[in-house]
Amino acid sequence: MPHEKFDIAKLERLNDVSRFEYLDPDIMWAVAARPDARTIVEIGAGTGLFALRFAEMAPQADVYAVDVAPAMVRWMFEHRPAALSGRVHPILADETKVPLPTGDADLAVMINVHHELADARASYHEVLRLLKIGGTLLVADWRPGDTGGGPPQVVRATAEQISAILSAVGFCEIESHDLLPRHSLITARKAAVCGTGLVST
Ligand SMILES: C[S@@+](CC[C@H](N)C(=O)[O-])C[C@H]1O[C@@H](n2cnc3c(N)ncnc32)[C@H](O)[C@@H]1O
């Protein structure tokens, strides 16, 4: 699939809280349904806008804010509020390799990242590795069509296309939630019986 990385020069745009009007963290948090999560991993955290919000919503959790762009990770280190700095951990990753332990995450979150993945299958396979059995993945990304703003149409995928990749990689209980005005919103689960990554389409 074609993909396109975020232009670092536009970094400040990610901090615009008016984004919450159409990417409501409360909706995503409710759909993820992991209020007791102790380990949350956000892949493609950018400036950490959502990672910080989830850390506030889950005061018992450590939140690992993962990104491939050194400038983003540096920004998060330099700007995370002191009150959350002990629980929000910026992490520099490779495109499909995250330096975090296997089977430790209760919840993985990927917001506006699917259309940037160079190898979506490999990235989701890595997320499957990070999750505990029973752990949840939440994906939100721009729908194809006239949404106002967002990435070029050519890099956008439908909820069905994203779900098909998740299924192929080995996620279970894949559900699409029609709750966001501009984005597909998908949850999936790592289950013992289908989390092998051996299924292919
Ligand atoms: C459009 S920004 C979204 C940032 C954040 N999720 C938000 O919505 O505010 C996408 C981010 O994903 C990062 N990214 C792209 N591919 C990635 C990958 N394979 N693994 C981790 N991060 C990635 C980019 O560097 C960028 O910071």
The ligand as an SDF file (V2000), in Angstrom:
LIG
                    3D

 27 29  0  0  0  0  0  0  0  0999 V2000
    0.1770   11.8920   11.7330 C   0  0  0  0  0  0  0  0  0  0  0  0
    1.2690   11.6650   13.0680 S   0  0  0  0  0  0  0  0  0  0  0  0
    0.1020   11.2740   14.3590 C   0  0  0  0  0  0  0  0  0  0  0  0
    0.6760   11.4550   15.7330 C   0  0  0  0  0  0  0  0  0  0  0  0
   -0.3070   11.1800   16.8780 C   0  0  0  0  0  0  0  0  0  0  0  0
   -0.7950    9.8250   16.8470 N   0  0  0  0  0  0  0  0  0  0  0  0
   -1.4500   12.1500   16.8170 C   0  0  0  0  0  0  0  0  0  0  0  0
   -2.4850   11.8170   16.2350 O   0  0  0  0  0  0  0  0  0  0  0  0
   -1.2980   13.2660   17.3440 O   0  0  0  0  0  0  0  0  0  0  0  0
    1.9560   10.0410   12.7450 C   0  0  0  0  0  0  0  0  0  0  0  0
    3.1690    9.7230   13.5860 C   0  0  0  0  0  0  0  0  0  0  0  0
    3.4930    8.3430   13.3880 O   0  0  0  0  0  0  0  0  0  0  0  0
    4.8860    8.2230   13.3130 C   0  0  0  0  0  0  0  0  0  0  0  0
    5.1700    6.9510   12.6180 N   0  0  0  0  0  0  0  0  0  0  0  0
    5.0740    6.6920   11.2940 C   0  0  0  0  0  0  0  0  0  0  0  0
    5.3700    5.4140   11.0400 N   0  0  0  0  0  0  0  0  0  0  0  0
    5.6360    4.8300   12.2280 C   0  0  0  0  0  0  0  0  0  0  0  0
    6.0020    3.5150   12.6350 C   0  0  0  0  0  0  0  0  0  0  0  0
    6.1600    2.5220   11.7480 N   0  0  0  0  0  0  0  0  0  0  0  0
    6.2070    3.2730   13.9540 N   0  0  0  0  0  0  0  0  0  0  0  0
    6.0670    4.2770   14.8640 C   0  0  0  0  0  0  0  0  0  0  0  0
    5.7430    5.5500   14.5330 N   0  0  0  0  0  0  0  0  0  0  0  0
    5.5120    5.8250   13.2430 C   0  0  0  0  0  0  0  0  0  0  0  0
    5.3450    9.4810   12.6100 C   0  0  0  0  0  0  0  0  0  0  0  0
    6.7100    9.7730   12.8510 O   0  0  0  0  0  0  0  0  0  0  0  0
    4.4060   10.5230   13.2240 C   0  0  0  0  0  0  0  0  0  0  0  0
    4.9520   11.0970   14.3790 O   0  0  0  0  0  0  0  0  0  0  0  0
  1  2  1  0
  2  3  1  0
  2 10  1  0
  3  4  1  0
  4  5  1  0
  5  6  1  0
  5  7  1  0
  7  8  2  0
  7  9  1  0
 10 11  1  0
 11 12  1  0
 11 26  1  0
 12 13  1  0
 13 14  1  0
 13 24  1  0
 14 15  1  0
 14 23  1  0
 15 16  2  0
 16 17  1  0
 17 18  1  0
 17 23  2  0
 18 19  1  0
 18 20  2  0
 20 21  1  0
 21 22  2  0
 22 23  1  0
 24 25  1  0
 24 26  1  0
 26 27  1  0
M  CHG  2   2   1   9  -1
M  END
$$$$
